[in-house]
């Protein structure tokens, strides 16, 4: 009896979050929920009715509701009850246009349009709650089998890549659920699945809570990110389980399309999540703004091509993201390809800075290396690893030879890099490994670390880490 009351109280809490007095069920406005009838209009009428009344709760009962684009409104809670499923239409014409709002855009290069399932633009106090499901119906747009890509074949996308199928559509829909320059957003207790692109996109938002969500996309689906946080402030993400064919969680500062807002992403926490990502568990970068004051903790990475990627530039001359004051702690990895890559990303990345990035208590099995590399204008500074342990294991999928690393610590053009109480275990190292470290034009401290030389190397062994440039030797080396 107590458990039943607890469930009812939770359901009531989800319905009432940020809601006004009006409570309406979408079936009152003609929604059918048979998985065949297009219910977009009936659901939109329900939302608009509650919005006109000053806000309220829109209830989605059990059933499969086929929809195109739905627009959320201020002071509206959209509550999907158990057994309720929004399913994306297989017809791209049922979605919003690329110019539906000023901040929207398509990406033809990646095969998707600015077409979305749920859109909240310039809203306040907007909430979407479960335990129901939002289904992007990606199988209506993706190729049935993985296709070869010239850029794949490394530790990322090792599980295959499926793209837009030209036999089904010229382009597929873009981000499934988007919140654009909104304030006070809640996304809780939802199931998000089969997204054809990023699952949940937060762009230029303030005061956001994402909690208790299950995101489950095909592990070979390109661009099917979990949660993308771009130019947002005061954001918490917690207690989520994410499986995706691309990045699980991203922090971005790409604000060129925002209206009257700086490109700053700050005051973000991500905690207590379980991630499975074919590319990056965390991708931090993209754009030309600033990412700062972020904390990532208590994360389990079941699989990732890269555990943590900090990358300032993606090839555009003179542009790059400045990143600083970011803490990563208490991370457990079943498997990561590269545990971490902290890189400028381009030789002409400009003067964007990467500094004060701290890793603590990070333990993972891995098949790739840690890379910290700058460029003339962007030298990573103040990068530290403390109480971390890395064990090299066999690659679970084949890789192209040119994409296989041979040096575990690859550091160049960086300052103030420090490893303290860290350990490396060559447990099941592949035969391609040649060196423990390669350090060029960098200042690196090693304190109380255990980084044994590579057992596969064919050059003479030396007592301390062999480096080139500015360095300090391994202080207090354990035996």
C-alpha positions in Angstrom: 0.0 0.0 0.0 2.8 2.4 0.9 4.6 1.6 -2.4 1.3 2.3 -4.4 0.9 5.7 -2.5 4.6 6.5 -3.3 4.0 5.9 -7.0 0.9 8.0 -7.0 2.7 10.8 -5.2 5.5 10.7 -7.7 3.0 10.8 -10.6 1.3 13.8 -9.1 4.6 15.6 -8.6 5.5 15.1 -12.2 2.2 16.3 -13.4 2.3 19.4 -11.3 5.9 20.5 -11.9 5.8 24.1 -13.1 2.1 23.6 -14.1 -0.9 25.9 -13.7 -4.4 24.8 -12.8 -5.5 23.4 -16.1 -5.1 19.6 -16.7 -6.1 18.3 -20.0 -5.7 14.9 -21.7 -4.8 14.9 -25.3 -7.6 12.4 -26.1 -10.1 15.1 -25.2 -8.9 17.0 -28.3 -9.1 14.0 -30.6 -5.7 12.3 -30.3 -6.2 8.6 -31.2 -2.9 6.8 -30.2 -3.2 3.9 -32.6 0.3 4.4 -34.0 -1.2 5.0 -37.5 -3.2 8.3 -37.2 -1.1 11.4 -37.2 -1.9 13.1 -33.9 0.2 16.2 -34.2 -2.7 18.7 -34.5 -4.8 17.3 -31.6 -1.8 17.3 -29.3 -0.8 20.9 -30.3 -4.4 22.0 -29.7 -4.2 20.6 -26.2 -1.0 22.4 -25.4 -2.2 25.7 -26.8 -5.5 25.4 -24.8 -3.6 25.0 -21.6 -1.1 27.8 -22.5 -4.0 30.2 -23.2 -5.4 29.4 -19.7 -2.1 30.5 -18.2 -0.4 27.2 -18.1 -1.2 23.6 -17.0 -0.5 19.9 -17.5 -1.0 18.1 -20.8 -1.5 14.4 -20.1 -0.5 11.7 -22.6 -2.1 8.4 -21.7 -1.0 4.9 -22.8 -0.9 4.5 -26.5 1.3 5.1 -29.5 0.9 8.6 -30.8 2.4 9.3 -34.2 3.5 12.9 -34.5 5.4 15.5 -36.4 6.7 18.6 -34.7 5.1 19.6 -31.5 5.7 23.1 -30.0 5.8 23.4 -26.2 4.8 26.6 -24.5 5.6 28.5 -21.3 4.3 27.2 -18.0 3.3 23.8 -19.6 4.1 20.4 -18.2 3.9 17.6 -20.8 3.4 14.4 -18.8 3.7 11.1 -20.6 2.2 8.4 -18.5 3.4 4.8 -18.3 2.7 3.1 -21.6 2.5 6.4 -23.5 4.7 6.7 -26.6 5.3 9.6 -28.9 6.6 8.2 -32.2 8.2 10.3 -34.9 6.5 10.3 -38.3 8.4 8.6 -41.1 7.5 11.5 -43.3 10.0 14.4 -43.1 7.3 16.8 -44.4 5.5 16.4 -41.0 8.3 18.2 -39.2 9.2 21.9 -38.8 11.1 23.7 -41.5 14.8 24.7 -41.3 13.7 28.4 -40.8 11.0 27.6 -38.2 12.8 29.9 -35.7 16.0 32.1 -36.0 18.2 29.8 -34.0 17.4 26.7 -36.1 19.7 25.1 -38.7 20.1 22.0 -40.8 23.4 20.1 -41.4 23.2 18.7 -44.9 26.8 17.4 -44.7 25.7 15.1 -41.9 22.4 14.2 -43.6 19.9 15.9 -41.3 17.5 18.9 -41.5 16.4 21.4 -38.8 13.4 19.2 -38.2 12.5 18.2 -34.6 9.9 16.2 -32.7 9.5 18.5 -29.6 10.4 22.2 -29.7 10.4 24.8 -26.9 11.7 28.2 -28.1 11.9 31.2 -25.8 9.8 29.5 -23.2 9.8 29.7 -19.4 8.8 27.1 -16.9 8.6 24.2 -19.4 8.6 20.6 -18.2 8.5 17.2 -19.9 8.1 14.2 -17.6 7.7 10.5 -17.8 7.7 7.6 -17.3 6.5 7.5 -20.9 8.6 7.3 -24.1 9.6 9.6 -26.9 10.6 7.5 -29.9 12.3 9.3 -32.8 11.7 6.4 -35.2 15.2 6.5 -36.6 14.8 3.2 -38.4 12.5 5.0 -40.9 15.6 7.1 -42.0 18.8 5.1 -41.3 20.5 2.6 -43.6 19.6 -1.0 -42.5 23.3 -1.9 -42.1 26.5 0.0 -41.3 28.3 1.6 -44.2 32.0 2.2 -44.7 33.2 5.7 -43.9 36.7 6.9 -44.8 37.1 8.7 -41.4 36.0 5.7 -39.4 38.0 2.7 -38.4 39.7 4.0 -35.3 38.7 3.5 -31.6 35.7 5.7 -32.2 32.8 4.4 -34.3 34.4 1.0 -34.0 30.9 -0.6 -33.8 29.9 0.5 -37.3 28.2 3.6 -38.7 24.7 3.9 -40.1 23.7 7.1 -42.0 20.7 8.6 -43.8 19.4 6.1 -46.3 18.9 7.8 -49.6 16.4 5.1 -50.6 14.2 6.2 -47.7 14.7 10.0 -47.6 17.2 12.6 -48.8 17.6 13.9 -45.2 16.5 12.7 -41.8 15.1 14.8 -38.9 17.6 16.7 -36.7 17.7 16.9 -32.9 14.7 15.0 -31.4 13.9 17.3 -28.5 15.1 20.9 -28.4 15.0 23.7 -25.9 16.1 27.0 -27.4 16.8 30.0 -25.1 14.4 28.8 -22.4 14.5 29.4 -18.7 13.6 26.9 -16.0 13.5 23.7 -17.9 12.9 20.2 -16.5 13.2 16.9 -18.3 12.7 14.1 -15.8 11.9 10.4 -15.7 11.6 10.0 -19.5 12.6 7.3 -21.9 14.2 8.7 -25.1 14.9 6.2 -27.8 15.6 5.7 -31.5 16.6 9.3 -32.1 17.7 10.1 -35.7 20.1 12.8 -34.4 20.9 14.3 -30.9 18.3 13.2 -28.4 18.0 16.2 -26.2 19.5 19.6 -27.2 19.7 22.5 -24.8 20.7 25.7 -26.5 21.2 29.0 -24.7 19.1 27.9 -21.7 19.2 28.9 -18.1 18.3 26.9 -15.0 17.9 23.4 -16.4 17.3 20.0 -14.6 17.7 16.7 -16.5 17.2 13.8 -14.2 16.3 10.1 -14.2 16.2 9.7 -18.0 16.9 6.5 -20.0 18.3 7.3 -23.5 18.7 4.3 -25.7 19.8 4.8 -29.3 21.4 2.4 -31.8 25.1 2.1 -31.1 25.9 2.5 -34.8 23.6 5.4 -35.4 25.6 8.5 -36.5 25.0 11.8 -34.6 22.7 10.1 -32.1 24.1 12.0 -29.1 22.5 11.7 -25.7 22.4 15.2 -24.1 24.0 18.3 -25.8 24.4 21.4 -23.6 25.3 24.4 -25.6 25.8 27.9 -24.2 23.7 27.1 -21.2 24.1 28.2 -17.5 23.1 26.6 -14.2 22.5 23.1 -15.5 22.3 19.8 -13.6 22.2 16.4 -15.3 21.9 13.4 -12.9 20.8 9.8 -12.6 20.7 9.1 -16.3 21.5 5.9 -18.3 22.6 6.7 -21.8 23.4 4.4 -24.7 24.2 6.0 -28.0 26.0 5.7 -31.4 27.8 9.0 -31.0 28.6 11.2 -28.0 26.8 10.6 -24.7 27.1 14.1 -23.2 28.5 17.2 -24.7 29.4 20.7 -23.4 29.5 23.2 -26.3 30.0 27.0 -26.8 28.7 27.5 -30.3 26.6 30.6 -30.0 26.6 32.2 -33.4 22.9 31.5 -33.9 21.8 32.7 -30.5 19.7 35.9 -30.3 21.2 38.5 -27.9 23.3 36.0 -25.9 27.0 35.4 -25.3 28.5 32.0 -26.2 29.2 30.9 -22.6 28.5 27.5 -21.1 29.0 27.6 -17.4 27.9 26.3 -14.0 27.1 22.8 -15.2 27.2 19.6 -13.1 26.8 16.0 -14.4 26.7 13.2 -11.8 25.5 9.7 -11.1 25.2 8.6 -14.7 25.9 5.3 -16.6 27.2 5.9 -20.2 27.7 3.7 -23.3 29.0 5.7 -26.3 30.4 4.7 -29.6 32.4 7.9 -29.7 32.9 10.2 -26.7 31.4 9.6 -23.2 32.1 13.4 -22.8 32.9 15.8 -25.7 33.8 19.2 -24.4 34.4 21.8 -27.0 32.8 22.9 -30.4 32.3 26.6 -31.2 34.2 29.8 -30.4 33.0 30.8 -27.0 33.8 29.8 -23.4 33.2 26.6 -21.3 33.9 27.0 -17.6 33.0 26.1 -14.1 31.8 22.5 -14.7 31.9 19.4 -12.5 31.6 15.8 -13.7 31.5 13.1 -11.0 30.3 9.6 -10.1 30.2 8.3 -13.7 30.4 4.7 -15.0 31.5 4.4 -18.6 30.5 1.0 -19.9 32.0 1.6 -23.3 33.4 4.7 -25.1 35.7 5.3 -28.1 37.1 8.2 -26.0 36.4 8.7 -22.4 36.9 12.5 -22.3 37.6 14.7 -25.3 38.5 18.3 -24.7 39.1 19.9 -28.1 39.2 23.6 -28.8 39.1 23.7 -32.6 37.7 21.6 -35.4 39.9 23.0 -38.2 38.4 26.5 -38.7 41.3 28.9 -38.7 41.4 31.4 -35.8 38.5 29.9 -34.0 38.3 27.8 -30.9 36.7 27.3 -27.5 38.3 28.5 -24.4 37.9 25.9 -21.6 38.9 26.3 -17.9 38.0 25.3 -14.4 36.6 21.8 -15.2 36.7 19.0 -12.6 36.3 15.3 -13.4 36.2 12.8 -10.5 35.2 9.3 -9.5 35.0 7.8 -12.9 34.9 4.0 -13.5 35.4 2.7 -17.0 34.7 -0.8 -18.1 36.3 0.1 -21.4 37.5 3.4 -23.0 39.4 3.5 -26.2 41.4 6.7 -25.3 40.9 7.6 -21.6 41.4 11.3 -22.4 42.4 13.6 -25.2 43.0 17.2 -24.4 44.0 18.9 -27.7 43.9 22.2 -29.6 42.7 20.2 -32.6 44.2 22.4 -35.2 47.5 24.1 -35.9 45.9 27.4 -36.5 43.3 27.2 -33.7 43.9 30.8 -32.6 44.4 31.9 -29.0 41.7 29.9 -27.3 43.0 28.5 -24.0 42.6 25.1 -22.3 43.6 25.3 -18.7 42.8 24.0 -15.2 41.4 20.7 -16.1 41.5 18.3 -13.2 41.0 14.5 -13.2 40.8 12.6 -9.9 40.1 9.0 -9.2 39.7 7.9 -12.8 40.1 4.1 -13.3 39.5 2.4 -16.6 40.5 -0.4 -18.9 41.6 1.1 -22.2 43.1 0.3 -25.6 44.3 3.7 -26.6 46.4 6.5 -25.1 46.2 9.8 -23.2 47.0 12.7 -25.6 47.7 16.3 -24.5 48.7 18.4 -27.4 48.6 22.1 -28.1 49.4 24.4 -31.1 51.3 27.7 -31.3 48.4 29.7 -30.1 46.8 27.2 -27.7 48.9 25.4 -25.2 47.0 23.3 -22.6 48.1 24.5 -19.1 47.3 23.2 -15.6 46.2 19.7 -16.7 46.4 17.3 -13.8 45.7 13.6 -13.1 45.6 12.4 -9.5 44.9 8.9 -8.1 44.2 7.4 -11.5 44.8 3.9 -12.9 44.8 2.8 -16.5 45.0 -0.8 -17.7 45.8 -1.6 -21.3 43.7 -4.3 -22.8 43.0 -5.8 -26.2 40.8 -3.8 -28.6 37.3 -5.3 -28.8 37.0 -4.4 -32.5 39.6 -4.2 -35.3 41.2 -0.9 -36.1 43.0 0.5 -39.2 46.7 0.3 -38.6 47.2 4.1 -39.0 44.7 4.8 -36.3 46.4 2.6 -33.6 48.4 4.6 -31.0 51.9 3.3 -30.1 52.7 5.7 -27.2 50.6 5.8 -24.0 51.4 9.3 -22.8 51.7 11.6 -25.9 52.3 15.2 -24.7 53.4 18.1 -26.8 53.3 21.9 -26.5 51.7 22.0 -23.1 52.5 23.5 -19.7 51.9 22.6 -16.1 50.9 19.0 -16.8 51.0 16.9 -13.6 50.5 13.2 -12.8 50.3 12.3 -9.1 49.7 8.8 -7.6 48.9 7.4 -11.1 49.5 3.9 -12.4 49.7 2.1 -15.7 49.2 -1.6 -16.2 50.3 -3.2 -19.5 47.9 -6.0 -18.7 46.9 -7.2 -22.2 48.8 -4.7 -24.4 48.6 -5.1 -28.1 51.9 -5.7 -29.9 51.8 -2.3 -31.6 52.7 -0.4 -28.4 56.2 0.9 -28.4 56.6 3.6 -25.7 55.3 4.6 -22.3 55.7 8.3 -23.1 56.7 10.8 -25.7 57.0 14.4 -24.3 58.0 17.3 -26.6 58.1 21.0 -25.8 56.2 20.4 -22.5 56.5 20.8 -18.8 55.4 17.6 -17.1 55.6 16.5 -13.4 55.4 12.9 -12.3 55.0 12.3 -8.5 54.6 8.9 -6.9 53.5 7.3 -10.2 54.0 3.8 -11.5 54.4 4.0 -15.3 56.5 1.0 -16.3 58.2 0.9 -19.7 56.3 -0.8 -22.5 56.9 -4.6 -22.5 56.5 -4.5 -26.3 59.3 -2.0 -27.0 62.3 -3.0 -29.0 64.6 0.0 -28.0 66.8 -0.1 -24.9 65.0 0.5 -21.6 65.9 3.5 -19.3 65.2 4.0 -15.7 63.1 7.2 -16.1 60.5 8.3 -18.6 62.3 9.3 -21.8 61.3 12.8 -22.8 62.3 15.6 -25.1 62.0 19.3 -24.3 61.2 20.7 -20.8 60.4 18.0 -18.2 60.9 16.8 -14.7 61.6 13.2 -14.0 59.4 10.8 -12.2 59.6 11.8 -8.5 59.2 9.1 -5.9 58.8 6.3 -8.4 57.3 3.2 -7.0 58.9 -0.2 -7.5 
